[in-house]
């Protein structure tokens, strides 16, 4: 109990010292308080805040040419052919090129390392990583199926096509 009282006393003295030290450094102003100047300054700040937080007007929308593309993956091994067949059930969430879909919270997986994809699939199937959407799909996959699928997805193009971006911007990526 004594330690607590000493600690509180020291803490109180410290805080009091800080308050008195800062009190001496405050500038003294003998100018009269002008309510009108204060209200004008408040109105200016309020207008600025409203201007910055107001919804932006839509600028003329640019027509974007949406191009369907099919990723070119050379299916030169039986593993890639099987991976391509297995990936058909993944297209609805991850997209044809593995670009992912934000609306379904499906990540971009095209071009990812095959060992990483395989590890994530194994972890999800084992329950180490929880993903209720993937669980029904993973139940039917064997370890070899996961390797084949990972090999196929790793060969998808890495470039992301940004939806709604101008074609020149998408080509520049």
Protein Blocks (a to p, Z undefined) as FASTA:
>chain_A
ZZmmmmmmmmmmmmmmmmmmmmmmpccdfbdcdfklmmmmmmmmmmmmmmmmpccddddd
ddddddddddddddfbfklmmmmmmmmmmmmmnojnonopfklopacfehpafklmmmmm
mmmmnomagcfklmmmmmmpcfklmmmmmmmmmmpcfbdcdehiafklmmmZZ
